[in-house]
Amino acid sequence: MSQWRTASYRHYYTKSHLRIFLGFRPSVAPCATVACCRVSCATLRSDLVNQRRALKSFIVARGVAGADYLDEVGGVVNFGRKRLLP
């Protein structure tokens, strides 16, 4: 375990050091897996189906469970898209 020192070279430990020393596992916030498939126009919907199929097989091969799929047809890339914001 690493030691931290003050300006006067005294050792001190943080709460996270104490938790590691006592054997607690670090807390990890739960997260969601979102798989996003996107095409630029409605005439490419068949490509959207192919993208989703390929992405689904990739996710299954990686062993990720409970992924949410997001299919989107749009023209301009906009990072403020309402479907991707929490």
ChimeraX attribute file (.defattr): number of C-alpha atoms within 10 A of each C-alpha:
attribute: neighborCount
match mode: 1-to-1
recipient: residues
	/A:1	8
	/A:2	7
	/A:3	10
	/A:4	12
	/A:5	11
	/A:6	8
	/A:7	6
	/A:8	6
	/A:9	8
	/A:10	9
	/A:11	10
	/A:12	11
	/A:13	12
	/A:14	9
	/A:15	8
	/A:16	12
	/A:17	15
	/A:18	12
	/A:19	12
	/A:20	12
	/A:21	11
	/A:22	9
	/A:23	9
	/A:24	10
	/A:25	10
	/A:26	9
	/A:27	6
	/A:28	6
	/A:29	5
	/A:30	5
	/A:31	6
	/A:32	9
	/A:33	12
	/A:34	12
	/A:35	14
	/A:36	14
	/A:37	19
	/A:38	19
	/A:39	18
	/A:40	14
	/A:41	13
	/A:42	13
	/A:43	10
	/A:44	12
	/A:45	16
	/A:46	10
	/A:47	14
	/A:48	20
	/A:49	15
	/A:50	12
	/A:51	16
	/A:52	18
	/A:53	12
	/A:54	12
	/A:55	16
	/A:56	16
	/A:57	11
	/A:58	12
	/A:59	15
	/A:60	11
	/A:61	9
	/A:62	9
	/A:63	9
	/A:64	11
	/A:65	10
	/A:66	10
	/A:67	13
	/A:68	10
	/A:69	14
	/A:70	13
	/A:71	15
	/A:72	16
	/A:73	15
	/A:74	11
	/A:75	11
	/A:76	8
	/A:77	9
	/A:78	8
	/A:79	8
	/A:80	8
	/A:81	8
	/A:82	8
	/A:83	9
	/A:84	10
	/A:85	7
	/A:86	4
